Amino acid sequence: MRGTLAGLRAWLLQRLTAVYMIGFIVFLLAHFATDAPQSYELWRAWMMRPEVSIATFVFFTALLMHAWVGIRDVVLDYLQPMIVRVPVLAIAGFSLLAMETWIARMLLVS
């Protein structure tokens, strides 16, 4: 279990992702409170700035990692038969990876 994401490492990852997400949300709220875009074009131009799109991508990466730790813990705690646990974790993991790929395509490729 040394190389896996368990115990203190999972706890720390979940806390660090939560701190980043809170900071990013505060940043967004402050930005929109002081300099709200007046049109879709201005909003899109702001979102396509490299620093904003990368920070947004990191936010969604942190969100999905945070979700993975929570889903994994719930599945490990409440689904005891291994024949059920493994497919549920695989489906959850592949779903989160698909979401991350979709987000990357929207933010970094467009």
N, C-alpha and C positions, 0 to 999 in steps of 0.2 A: 504493500500500500504506500510505499515511500514516494513513488513517482506520480501517484494519483492526486486528484483534487479532492482531498478529504480533510476533515477536522479543522485545524487552525488555518490552513491554506484556503479552504473554501470560505470560511468565516471572514478572513481578511479580504479575499477577492470580493465578496459580496459587500463588505463595508466600503472598500475603495471605490467600487463602481457606483455605489449610492452617493458617496461624496462628490464624485465627478458629475453625476447626473443632477444633483442639487445645484452645484455651481453653474452648470450649463443653463439650467432653467432660470436661475437668478440672472445670469448674463442676458438671456433672451428677454426676460421681463423688463430689465433695465433698458435694454436697447430699444424695445418697442415702446416703452413709456417715454423715452426721450427723443427718439428719431424714428417714428413709425413710417414705413413706406406708404406713399400716397397712391401707388398703383401696383398692379401685378408685375409690370416690367421692372419697376424699381426694387420690388421684393425679390424677384428672380435674379436680378443683377447682384444684389447683396448676397443672396444665398450661393451664387456661383463664384464668389470671391474664394480663392483657395483656402485661406485661413478659416473662413466660416464653414465651407463645405467639409473640410477635414475635421473641424471641431464637431460638426453635426454627425459625421460618420463615426467618430470616436464615441459620441454620445450613444448612438444606436448600437455600437459594438458593446459598450458597457451595459446597456439595457438588456441586450440578448445574453450576455455572460451572466448578469444578475439573475435573469429569468432561468437560465440553465441550472445554476446552483440551487435555486428554489425548487424547480421541477424535479431535479435529481434527488434532493433531500426528501421531498414528499413521496416520490416513487419508491425510494429505498426504505422509507419508514412504513408505508402502507401496502405495498404490493410484495407479498412474501414469496409466492412461487416464482422461481427463476424463469420459467417458461413464459410468464406474463411480463415480468420485469424487463427483460432484455428487449423484446420488441417495442415496448412502450418507450423505453429510453432511446432506442434507435430512431423511432418515429419522431420523438421530440427533438433529438439532436439534428436529424436531417431537416426537419422543419425550420429550426432556428438557423441552420446554415443556409437554407434557401432564402430565408428572409434577409440575412446578411448580404447575400449575393445580390438580391434585388435592390437593397438599399445602396450598395456600392455602385451598382449600375446607374441608379437615379442620381446620386450625388457626385460621383467621381468621373463618370463617362459622359454624361449629357452635356 
